[in-house]
Amino acid sequence: MATPTTAINSRERLTVEEVCADLGVSRSTFYDWRAKGRSPRCIKLPNGEIRVRRAELERWLDSREEAA
């Protein structure tokens, strides 16, 4: 049986809850970033729900990496 983390990592499109859990931030922080254009690019479904592609989240994280 897969652990919850394994199941999340294998999904191509993540829910806002999954992204927030992965980043360790609240929903309100994620939506604040989104309003300010600082979040990963999102997909808005016809029902209004938001998804983030796993590859986009990884790209977004890589773009925020600082040189040590």
Sequence and secondary structure as in RCSB ss.txt:
>XXXX:A:sequence
MATPTTAINSRERLTVEEVCADLGVSRSTFYDWRAKGRSPRCIKLPNGEIRVRRAELERWLDSREEAA
>XXXX:A:secstr
   HHHHHHH SEEEHHHHHHHHT  HHHHHHHHHTT S   EE TTS EEEEHHHHHHHHHHT    
